Structure formats: C-alpha cells, structure tokens
Amino acid sequence: MSAFSEQDLLCPRCSEIYCLPVLLKCGHNVCKVCLHKYWEEKGTRECPVCFVVSVLGRPPINLALKIAADEYVQRTYMNLDFCVHHDEKLKIFCQEDEEPICLICQISQQHKLHRCCPIEEATQQRKREISLMLELLKKKLESLNTAKQLWEETKTYIQTQTSENEKVIKEEFEKLHLFLREEEKLRLKILRQEEVVKSQVLSEKLETIKDQLNTLRSTISDTERSLRLSDVLFLKGYKQTKKSVKVDVQEPECIRNILINSTKHLASLKFEVWKKMVNIVQYVPIAMDPNTAQPNLKLSEELTMVQYTKKQELPQNPERCTSRMCVLGATGFTSGKHSWTVDVGQAKDWYVGVALESIKRKSTVFLNPAEGFWVIGLCNGDTFWAQTSPRTKLVLKQKPGRITVELDYDKGRVVFISDDLSIIHTFKDRFKERIFPYFSPGLYEEGRSSSPLKICPLTIKVDVG
C-alpha cells in the first residue's frame, strides 16, 4: 500500500498527477517539465512553492514518489470505463472539465450546469483536435531534424572553411615572406658591393702609401749612413745625398665618403621596403562575400573575382543566394557615396549593380527595383538591358570591358558608367535599408570556360604627411 495520499501525488504547479517528479533542496517536489518551464519564465532557479533558490545542477528524481504516481495512474486506468464515484459506465463527456462522466455525474451538483455530449461524439471531435496537434508536432519534429542536419553540415563546413582560409592565408603570407627574403638578399648584396668597391679603393691607396714608406725608409737609412762617414767621404757624396733627401713625398690623400653609407642602407628601412611592397599588393574598395554565393559560383583572387563552375556542396545558410546565380558584396551601405569598377571581360551574360539586404534569396524573384534590385546586364553577348519594370533596352556605342557602379545612397541614385566614361544608365529611388553590391557572371558553356567578373583594384599611393 502506498504511503502517499492522492493529494500528495499532485504537482504544485500543474495540479496534475506527478510526471517524473524531482526533489528540490528545500524538500518540495515538482514535475520536471513544470520546474524547467517555471525557471525559464522566472529566470532564476528557485522553488515554485517556497521560492528558495536551488543549487546548481540537476535536481534528483524522487523515485519513491514517481513509483507511487505511476501506480496510482495504473490503478485509475484499470477501471477506465466506469465512474470512480458511482461505479457506473462512463457515457457522457463534460466539455467544461474535459473529462468523461457517468449519467449520475451529469445530474450532480458538480456537472449539472456544464455543457456535455455523448462519449462517441466527444471522441471524434477530440481525436480530430489531437490529430491536428499531432500533425503540428510532426512538422516541428521534421523541422527540428532538418535544422539539426543543417547545423551538423554547417559545423563540418566551418571546419572546411577554416582549413581553406588557413591555406590561402599561408600562401599569401608566403608571397610576402618571399618578397621580404628577396628584398633582404638584394639589400645585403648592395651593401656587400659597396664594401667591395670601397675596400678596393682603400687597398689601392694603401699600396701607394706602402711604396712611399719603403722609399722614405731607404732614403733615411742611406742619409744616416752618409752622415756617419769621414769628412772627405761625406763631402764627396754630398751632391748625391742632397739630391736623394730632396725626394718629393706627397702628403697622404684625404679620402672622403669612404665609409659605408649606413644612411642609405638603414634610414627608414622598413618604410622604404613597405613603399616598394606597394608594387606587389592590390587594394579593392569592396570584396565579395562567399557566404552569399550561389553553390555554382567560385570566388578567387582575395575574393575579388567570381566565376561559374561545378556545383559545390555548401550549407544552405540564410545569407546564401540560391534563387539567382549571384554573389553579394561583403560590405553593405546605409549612407554616403561609394563606387567600384567591375571588369566584365568578354562575358556573354552578366549583371552588376546593387541589391537590398532583404531580397528573397531562396525563392524566384525578378531583377527590378520593386524586388530590391538596381542592376544592368548583358544578354546573349549582344543586348544590354537596364532591369527596370518593364526592363529597358540600352544602346551603347561600343561594348564595354569595364563597368563602374556609382552609388549615392543619400540621393537615391545608382549610376552605371562605361570604360569610355559615358553614362550607361541611372536609377533613381529611395533607399531605406542596407544595400550591397551585386554580381552575376555568365553560365558555364560546355567545352569553354566561363568568363569571370572581377572587381578592379585601385591605384595605391604612398603619401608622407
């Protein structure tokens, strides 16, 4: 016989028979689901009965109480068809209390004012209701499974992205390291060459001085020996001695700029190397965002070039455009003037311009301002269009190789300029949200490479203030 009364088996939160009761530190029991729901609502881990804050960790399941609750439910369901109060068959469903009752219950004080219906009718209605709810649960289950699979794929792809980015970073830094190593070799070579030249000059000067020293030592030795001779012998050799001591000895030359020119080699060394490095680096005003690229598009050259290729296995993240063969810029604009130039090369099909952040990326859309696009493009290699609604055919004197896009967000203008500086088309509108550059290259043709779109680099100047 259970030591718990029916009242003991009721959860203080839901007032129903306990379902997986957990025991709190304060001694109160609560259904596990009810407790966690209460904690989420309150934002604190306190007891819903006495409000004492519970310690961290999972409250243990009250096994004795769970067994008692399970036994009570089992005993209750053994006599499902009969009223526990009147031992009569349950034939009526009380719609107010949402429970089956017997005929005596229906005329009792507790239910006589309640709306009731036959068990069969209530069963059909409630089964339809539960079936609809079940379908919603199944849809949620399917949605969660899809999200789980997507997140697992995304997690794996993040690791792939990291590896790919790491590889590119190492390759780019290796190029910089190679440049620095070559520059170091060149500068050391120039230093050694200066050393050789100046050492050679000094060697020649030293040889001249050595010859002069030998001549002087010999003359001094001969003169001293003459001075030690007898008077007659000295005088006999006087003329020759006098001639020899009159030897013309030049003063040592003052050699200027013979030391290593350290200023040339060391002054502003890092700045001079950096200034020279400008020749091997490029700067573009914007880059393309690979996380928005349609799976058939491949980005390269520091995310400045896009080209149609074989389909890649990429996660279907919310940012990715799958309804259009396009990629967005990595930088969005909400004010100011911005411009960039796109090399369209010999592509037969392309679109460039700008698009709103809120464009539909997974479903079919039209390229026009009403859908959030302000773009122009080339179709079939011979017809230019401004994607207005309806679209406008553009007449150009010559086929451009480069298109400059000028965005004036505040004035609501998007201007397209050809490489001969003529204006191709101008959109005028009002922008109320972030705008991103838009790029769409031509499709791949069998047996031929697709022509890429490339953002042109700007000229880099090094100014010293």
VENLINPE-V258828 format. One record per backbone hydrogen bond with DSSP energy under -0.5 kcal/mol. NH is the residue of the N-H (numbers start at 1). CO is the residue of the C=O. E is the energy in kcal/mol with one decimal. If there is no record, write none. Layout:
nh->{NH | NH}
co->{CO | CO}
e->{E | E}
//
This chain:
nh->{9 | 9 | 10 | 11 | 12 | 15 | 18 | 22 | 23 | 24 | 24 | 27 | 30 | 32 | 32 | 35 | 36 | 37 | 38 | 39 | 40 | 41 | 42 | 43 | 46 | 47 | 51 | 54 | 60 | 62 | 63 | 66 | 67 | 68 | 69 | 70 | 71 | 72 | 73 | 74 | 75 | 76 | 77 | 78 | 79 | 79 | 80 | 82 | 83 | 87 | 90 | 91 | 91 | 92 | 93 | 94 | 94 | 95 | 95 | 96 | 98 | 99 | 101 | 106 | 107 | 108 | 111 | 111 | 112 | 114 | 117 | 119 | 122 | 123 | 124 | 125 | 126 | 127 | 128 | 129 | 130 | 131 | 132 | 133 | 134 | 135 | 136 | 137 | 138 | 139 | 140 | 141 | 142 | 143 | 144 | 145 | 146 | 147 | 148 | 149 | 150 | 151 | 152 | 153 | 154 | 155 | 156 | 157 | 158 | 159 | 160 | 161 | 162 | 163 | 164 | 165 | 166 | 167 | 168 | 169 | 170 | 171 | 172 | 173 | 174 | 175 | 176 | 177 | 178 | 179 | 180 | 181 | 182 | 183 | 184 | 185 | 186 | 187 | 188 | 189 | 190 | 191 | 192 | 193 | 194 | 195 | 196 | 197 | 198 | 199 | 200 | 201 | 202 | 203 | 204 | 205 | 206 | 207 | 208 | 209 | 210 | 211 | 212 | 213 | 214 | 215 | 216 | 217 | 218 | 219 | 220 | 221 | 222 | 223 | 224 | 225 | 226 | 227 | 228 | 229 | 234 | 235 | 236 | 237 | 238 | 241 | 242 | 243 | 244 | 245 | 246 | 247 | 249 | 250 | 255 | 256 | 262 | 264 | 265 | 266 | 267 | 267 | 269 | 272 | 273 | 274 | 275 | 276 | 277 | 278 | 278 | 279 | 280 | 281 | 281 | 283 | 288 | 289 | 290 | 292 | 293 | 294 | 297 | 298 | 300 | 304 | 304 | 305 | 306 | 307 | 309 | 312 | 314 | 317 | 320 | 321 | 322 | 322 | 323 | 326 | 327 | 329 | 330 | 333 | 338 | 340 | 342 | 343 | 343 | 344 | 344 | 345 | 347 | 350 | 351 | 352 | 353 | 354 | 355 | 356 | 357 | 359 | 361 | 368 | 371 | 372 | 373 | 374 | 376 | 377 | 378 | 379 | 381 | 382 | 383 | 384 | 385 | 386 | 387 | 387 | 388 | 392 | 394 | 396 | 403 | 404 | 405 | 405 | 406 | 406 | 407 | 407 | 408 | 408 | 409 | 409 | 412 | 412 | 413 | 414 | 415 | 416 | 417 | 418 | 419 | 421 | 424 | 425 | 427 | 429 | 435 | 436 | 437 | 438 | 439 | 440 | 442 | 445 | 448 | 453 | 454 | 455 | 456 | 458 | 461 | 463 | 465}
co->{5 | 6 | 7 | 16 | 29 | 11 | 9 | 30 | 60 | 22 | 28 | 24 | 22 | 19 | 20 | 31 | 32 | 33 | 34 | 35 | 36 | 37 | 38 | 39 | 44 | 52 | 47 | 45 | 23 | 21 | 61 | 62 | 63 | 64 | 65 | 66 | 67 | 68 | 69 | 70 | 71 | 72 | 73 | 74 | 75 | 76 | 77 | 79 | 88 | 83 | 81 | 89 | 101 | 101 | 117 | 92 | 99 | 93 | 115 | 115 | 94 | 94 | 92 | 102 | 103 | 105 | 105 | 108 | 108 | 111 | 93 | 91 | 118 | 119 | 120 | 121 | 122 | 123 | 124 | 125 | 126 | 127 | 128 | 129 | 130 | 131 | 132 | 133 | 134 | 135 | 136 | 137 | 138 | 139 | 140 | 141 | 142 | 143 | 144 | 145 | 146 | 147 | 148 | 149 | 150 | 151 | 152 | 153 | 154 | 155 | 156 | 157 | 158 | 159 | 160 | 161 | 162 | 163 | 164 | 165 | 166 | 167 | 168 | 169 | 170 | 171 | 172 | 173 | 174 | 175 | 176 | 177 | 178 | 179 | 180 | 181 | 182 | 183 | 184 | 185 | 186 | 187 | 188 | 189 | 190 | 191 | 192 | 193 | 194 | 195 | 196 | 197 | 198 | 199 | 200 | 201 | 202 | 203 | 204 | 205 | 206 | 207 | 208 | 209 | 210 | 211 | 212 | 213 | 214 | 215 | 216 | 217 | 218 | 219 | 220 | 221 | 222 | 223 | 224 | 226 | 230 | 231 | 232 | 233 | 235 | 237 | 238 | 239 | 240 | 241 | 242 | 244 | 247 | 248 | 253 | 254 | 260 | 261 | 261 | 262 | 262 | 263 | 266 | 268 | 269 | 270 | 271 | 272 | 273 | 274 | 275 | 276 | 277 | 277 | 278 | 458 | 303 | 328 | 288 | 289 | 290 | 326 | 294 | 307 | 305 | 300 | 301 | 300 | 453 | 298 | 296 | 295 | 312 | 315 | 317 | 292 | 320 | 361 | 361 | 324 | 439 | 437 | 287 | 435 | 407 | 405 | 403 | 341 | 454 | 342 | 401 | 401 | 344 | 378 | 440 | 376 | 438 | 374 | 436 | 372 | 434 | 356 | 359 | 366 | 368 | 369 | 368 | 354 | 352 | 385 | 350 | 383 | 348 | 379 | 379 | 394 | 377 | 392 | 375 | 385 | 386 | 386 | 384 | 394 | 342 | 417 | 340 | 403 | 404 | 415 | 338 | 405 | 406 | 413 | 336 | 407 | 408 | 409 | 408 | 427 | 406 | 425 | 404 | 422 | 402 | 418 | 416 | 416 | 414 | 412 | 333 | 355 | 331 | 353 | 327 | 351 | 451 | 448 | 445 | 306 | 343 | 304 | 341 | 283 | 459 | 461 | 463}
e->{-0.8 | -0.6 | -1.4 | -3.1 | -0.6 | -2.0 | -2.3 | -2.8 | -3.0 | -0.5 | -2.7 | -1.6 | -1.7 | -0.7 | -1.6 | -2.7 | -2.3 | -2.1 | -2.4 | -2.7 | -2.1 | -1.9 | -2.6 | -2.8 | -1.2 | -2.2 | -1.6 | -4.4 | -0.5 | -2.1 | -1.4 | -2.5 | -2.5 | -2.1 | -2.6 | -2.7 | -2.5 | -2.2 | -2.4 | -2.4 | -2.7 | -2.5 | -2.3 | -0.9 | -0.6 | -0.9 | -1.0 | -1.3 | -3.6 | -1.8 | -2.8 | -0.8 | -1.0 | -2.5 | -3.0 | -0.5 | -2.6 | -0.7 | -2.8 | -0.6 | -1.3 | -1.1 | -3.7 | -1.6 | -1.0 | -1.2 | -0.6 | -0.7 | -2.2 | -2.0 | -1.6 | -2.0 | -2.6 | -2.7 | -2.1 | -2.2 | -3.0 | -2.7 | -2.0 | -2.2 | -3.1 | -2.8 | -2.2 | -2.1 | -2.9 | -2.4 | -1.9 | -2.2 | -2.7 | -2.4 | -2.4 | -2.7 | -2.8 | -2.7 | -2.9 | -2.7 | -2.5 | -2.7 | -3.0 | -2.6 | -2.7 | -3.0 | -2.4 | -2.5 | -2.8 | -2.6 | -2.0 | -2.6 | -2.5 | -1.4 | -1.8 | -3.6 | -2.5 | -2.2 | -2.7 | -3.2 | -2.6 | -2.3 | -2.2 | -2.8 | -2.5 | -2.3 | -2.9 | -2.6 | -2.2 | -1.7 | -1.8 | -3.3 | -2.9 | -2.4 | -2.6 | -2.9 | -2.8 | -2.7 | -2.6 | -2.5 | -2.5 | -2.5 | -2.6 | -2.4 | -2.4 | -2.1 | -2.6 | -2.5 | -2.2 | -2.2 | -2.5 | -2.6 | -2.6 | -2.4 | -2.3 | -2.0 | -2.1 | -2.2 | -2.1 | -2.0 | -2.7 | -1.9 | -1.7 | -2.2 | -2.5 | -2.0 | -2.1 | -2.7 | -2.3 | -2.1 | -2.6 | -2.7 | -2.1 | -2.3 | -2.9 | -2.3 | -2.4 | -2.6 | -2.6 | -1.9 | -1.9 | -2.0 | -0.8 | -1.3 | -2.9 | -2.4 | -2.4 | -1.7 | -0.8 | -2.7 | -3.1 | -2.1 | -2.3 | -2.2 | -0.7 | -1.2 | -0.9 | -0.6 | -0.9 | -0.7 | -2.1 | -0.6 | -1.3 | -3.1 | -0.6 | -1.7 | -1.6 | -3.0 | -2.2 | -2.6 | -2.9 | -1.9 | -1.8 | -0.8 | -0.6 | -1.4 | -2.0 | -0.7 | -0.6 | -0.6 | -3.0 | -2.8 | -0.8 | -2.0 | -0.8 | -1.8 | -2.7 | -2.8 | -2.1 | -1.6 | -0.8 | -1.8 | -2.5 | -1.7 | -3.3 | -1.8 | -1.1 | -1.6 | -1.5 | -2.2 | -0.7 | -3.2 | -1.7 | -2.0 | -2.1 | -2.2 | -3.5 | -2.5 | -2.6 | -1.7 | -3.3 | -0.5 | -3.8 | -0.8 | -1.7 | -1.3 | -1.8 | -1.5 | -2.1 | -2.2 | -1.7 | -1.8 | -2.6 | -2.4 | -2.0 | -1.2 | -0.5 | -1.8 | -1.5 | -1.2 | -1.8 | -2.6 | -2.2 | -2.3 | -1.9 | -3.0 | -2.6 | -1.8 | -1.9 | -0.6 | -2.7 | -3.2 | -2.4 | -0.6 | -2.6 | -2.8 | -2.8 | -0.6 | -2.6 | -2.9 | -3.2 | -0.5 | -0.6 | -3.0 | -3.6 | -0.6 | -0.5 | -2.8 | -2.3 | -0.6 | -1.0 | -0.6 | -2.1 | -2.0 | -2.8 | -2.6 | -2.5 | -3.0 | -0.6 | -2.0 | -3.1 | -1.1 | -2.8 | -2.9 | -2.2 | -3.1 | -0.6 | -2.8 | -2.0 | -2.2 | -0.6 | -0.5 | -2.5 | -2.3 | -1.8 | -2.9 | -3.1 | -3.5 | -0.5 | -0.7 | -0.6}
//
